[in-house]
Amino acid sequence: MRAAKLGGVVVHQLDRAQARRIAVRAQLLAAPRPTDLLAVVRQLTLVQIDPTAAVAPSADLVCWSRLGSAYEPAHLQQALERDRTLFEHQAMVRPMDDLGLYLAAMAAWPTHERPRAWLRSNDSFRRDVLDLLARSGPLLSRDIPDTCVVPWPSSGWTNNRNVTQMLEFLVLRGEVAVAGRRGRQRLWDVAERVYPAGTPVVGLEEAHRLRNERRLRALGIARERAMVVPGEPADVGAAGEPAVVEGVPGVWRVDPAALGQPFAGRTAVLSPFDRLVHDRVRLAELFEYEYVLEMYKPKASRQWGYFALPILHGDRLVGKVDATADRRRGTFTVHAVHEDVPFTAELTRAVHDELRDLASWLKLTAEGLR
């Protein structure tokens, strides 16, 4: 690992393997495995919630990929609903320690006239929702009457879904919070019963800087501007230090604490929504790996499968697993293991061991493995 000065600025010079190892280690996918759920989410900064559960809910898969079979979905539910060490915001699980980084933005929302005008026209509706939650929360959205004055207009699925739209807006304003879930449906409550009282508010500019630094620490290496994540800025700004990666054009930002650290790889099967693979451009540039989530494609057009799971081995992404969990039959069926590189006998064993562990964690019988 080298560094050079350009215009008086130190620029780290990395090869692809070094960059990949920084990324894998930052995402807690190197050996040894972490052992604490809260520490995992603090490092990752967010874990995406997605309703698709062809194998398991994505948030649980992400946690299992790090913690292994010691992790149970009940641990995540307890942290969110009882311990309040984590919170759900904009379909992401986040550490409650980071709440103060969001409060100033909540206080300033909305910043656009359309939602501001709708809230202004429906102030009585807003007060109805808050009063009901204060008296009777937490509640499902279906338990909240629609008393809107002006319906929410949209050309998409949110058209006239006034209760849901109001709740989403009140979450963004910090007046309402997700208190838990009943199945896949969110339970809503007034924010003061979910968020800790007296949480210090970090100013907007400082919060933006700190969130950039947190995001870069979670990724290890990133572009100044990258793929948009819902509810997240699409960049890490000036966080970290500049770096160039051999064979990849342009300048990156790297977490200086991640440089020069030892690396021991392991084999991991990942959720399609895992942060290691969510930025497809970064994935291609650093890992030379092609991935598309094909659940939105017609079956005949799929190359890897409906919910193909990326396979990590060491610092390389080496293939995809097409698998389905059928809880009624009690089976975890591996339809295919797609090899991006020829698998050695050792690599095949490692992948199959991980898939058997996944089946065991799901309490299902593995099918389709040799």
N, C-alpha and C positions, 0 to 999 in steps of 0.2 A: 504494500500500500504506500503510495507516494503522494507528495503534495508539491505544487508549484505556485509561484506568485505570478499573477496576471494583473497588471495595473495596481500593484501594491496589495492585492487581495489574495489570500491563500486559497487555492482551489485544490481539493483532494482529487487524486487520480485513482480510479478503481477499475478493475476488470469486472466482467459480468458476474463471475463467481463470487467475488467479494460483495458486489451490490446485492446479489440474490441472498447471500448469507445474512447480510444486514437486515434485509426485508423479512426473512423467515424467522430470525431470532427475535426481531421486534414484535412479531405476531405470536410469539410464544409457541412456535411450532418446531423448535429445535429440541434436542435432548439436554437435560432431563425434563420431563413434564412438570408444569407448575402443579401446585396442590391446593390452591385456595381460590374459590370462585370470585370473591370480591377483588382480590389482587389481579385476577385475569381481566375482569371488566375495567378496572382502573387503568391497566396498561393499554387495553384495546380502545378505551374511551367510549366505545359504543358497540352494541351487538344488535344487528338488524332483526326485527320481528317480521315474519312473512307467513301468511296462512297456509302456504303449500306444505304438505306433509307427506309426500310420496314415500319418504323414508322416515323422517321425523321433522318436527318444526325446526326451522333454520336456527333459531337462537339456541335450542338444545344441541343441535349438531355442532355448532361452533364451540360451545362449552365442552362437549364430549371430545372434540378433536384436540383440545388442549389438556383437559383433565383426565380423560379416559373414563373407564367404567366406574370410578369412584364418584363421578358426577351423577346426580339424579335431578330430573326436572323439578322435583319438589324443592330442591335447594334454591333454584332461581325464583320460584313462586314465593318462598319464604322471605328471600331477600327483598323482593318487590313489595309484598303485601303485608308482611308482619314486621320484619326488622327495619324496613325502610332504608336500607343501605344502598339500594338501587332504585331508580325511578324510570318510568316509561314516558318518553316524550318524542312525538313525531315518529312513531313506529320504531324507535330505537330504545334499547335498554342502556341506561347511562349510570355512572356512579353518582350517588347523592352528593358526594364531595364536590362534584362539578356544578351543582345547581347554581351557585352564586355567579358562575360564568354566563348564565342564561337570563338572569333576572332583569338586568338592565335592558336587554333586547325585548323581553316581555313587556316591560313598562313602556317602551317606545312603540309597541305594535298597536295598530297597523300603520305602516308607513305609506300605503297606497290608498288612493281615494275610494276605489270601489268597495273594499271591505269596510272602510271607515264610514262610508255613506250608508251601507246596509246596516251596520251596527247602530248608527245614529237613528235610522228609521225604525229599528226594532229594539229600542232601549227598554221598552216595557217587557218585551219577550225575554231579553237578557236578564232583567230583574226577576222575572217569573222563574227562569231556570235556576238562578242562584239561590233564590228563596226556597225553592223546592229541595234543592240539594242540601242546603243548610239544615232544613227540617228533617229530611228523609234519606239523604244519601248514605252510602253510595248506591247509585241506580244505573240500570241499563238505559240506553237511549230510548228504547221502546216504552219505558215507563215514564217518560217526560212528555207532557202534552205540548203540542205545537200551537203556540199562541202568537205566531208571527203576524206582523202587520203587513210586511212586504215580503213575499216569497223570494228565496234565493234563486236567481236566474242563471242557468248554465246550459250549454249545449252538450254537456257530458252527463255522467251518472249522478252528479250532485244536484241536478236540477230539482228544485222544490223539496230537497231533503233538508228541511229547515232546522230540525232539532240537531241532526248530526253536524250540520255546518256551523250552527251556533256553538256547539260544544267544542268543535275544532278551533274556532276563533277564540273562545274563552280560555282554552289551553294555551294558545299562543300569547294571550294577554296575561297569563299567570293567575287567572281568577279561578280556574278549574284545573283539576289534575286527574290522571288515570289512577284510580285507587287499587285496581286489580283486574282480573278477568274471570268471567264465567264461561268456560270453554274458550271459544275464539272471540267472544264479545267483551268489549271493555266495560268496566264499571267506573262511573264518573262520580266525583265528589268535589266539594269546595277545596281549593288548594291548601288552605290552612290546616286541613286534617290529614294531608298527605306530605307536604313539604315541612321540614323542621322550622320551627319559629326562630327568628333571629338570624337566619342565614345571611352572612355579609354579602352585600351587592357589589360586584366588581364593575367598575365603569365600562362603558361600551368599548372604548379604544383599548383599554388594558385587557378586557375579556377577549377581544378579537385576537390580540397578540398571544395571550396565554392559550387560547384554543388552537391557534396555529401551531404553537410549540407542542402541545399535547398530541395533536394529530400527527405531526412529524415523528414524534417519539414512538407513536403506535405503528407507523408505517416503516420507520427506519430511514427510508430514502424515497423522495417524491419530487415531482415537478413543482415549480412555483404555482402553476395552474394545472389542474387535473380534472378528472371526471367528476361531474356534479353528483353529490350524494344528497338525497332528500333531507332537508333540515340542516345541512352542513354547507359551509362555504366550499367553493371548488378550488381551493388553493391552500398552500401552507405559507405563502407570502415570503417574508424574509427570515423565517424561522431557520435555525440550524446554520450550516455553512455550505458554500457552493462546492459542487463536485462534478466531475465529468466521468462518464463510464465508457471504457474502451469499446469501440464499435457501435456506439449509440450517439447520434448527434444531439447537440444541445447541452444545457447545463441543468443539473439537478440540485436539490437541497438535501443534505444528509445530517442526521442527528450526530453531533460530534462524539457523544457518549457511546455511540454504537461502533465507532471505528476501532479496529485492532483488537476486537474481542474474540476469544476462542469460539469455535463452532463445532458442535457435535450434532449430526443430523439424525433424523428418525423418519419413519414412514407414517403418513397421516392421510386419512380420507376426509375431504373437505365438503362443506356445504357450498352450493353454487353461489350463495350470498356471502361467502367468507371474504373478509377484507383483503386477504392475500390475493384474491382473484377478481375483485369487483371492478378494478380499473383495467379494462381490456387492452388499452394502449400500453400502459406500464407492463402488463403481463407479457405482451408480445416483445417489448423492447428489452426487458431484463431477463425473462424466462424463456423467450422464443417459443411461446406456448399459445396455441389457438384454442379458444373456448367460446361457445355460444350456449346460452340456456335455451334448450329447444322445446320447452313446454308450450311455447306460443306458436310452434310450427306444426303443420299437418303431420300426422304420424309417418306418412310415406316420405316426407322430406327430411326426417331426422337422421343424423349421422351417428350420434352417440347415445340418444335416448331422451325420454321425457324430462328426467331430473338427474342428469349425469353428474356424478360426484368426481371432482378433480382429485388426482392422486399425487401427493407430494412424497418424494423420496430424497432425503438429504436436502440439497439445495436446488433440486430439479423437479419440475412438474412433468410426470412421465406417462400419464394416461388418464382415462376416465372410466368410471364404473357405472354401468346401467343396472340399477337395482330397484326393487320395490318391496316395501314392507306391507304385508297383508295380515292385519291383526285378527281378522275373522278366522283365517286359516291357520294363524300362528306361524307364518313363514316369512323369512327374509330371502327373497329370490334374487340371485345375481344372474341377470340375463346375459351380460357380456362384460368383459374387461377389455377395454380398447387400449392397446399399447401404442403410445407415441414413439417409444424407442423399444427395441427388442428387449424383452424381459429376460434376465438371467434366472437361473433356478432360485438363487438367493432372493432376488427381488420378488419373484412370484410368491415365494413362501411368506415374505414380509407383508405383501399386499393381502394375501389370503388370511394371514393371521389377524390383520387389522379388520378385515371384513367379518371374520368369525367373532372378533371382540365386539364389533358393532351389533351383530345379530344377538349376541349374548346380552349386551346392554339393553337392547330393545325387548329382551325376553322372548325372542323368536327363534325358530329353527332355521339354520342357514341351508339354502338349497342352491345348487349350481356351482359349487366349489369342488375342485378335485381333492 
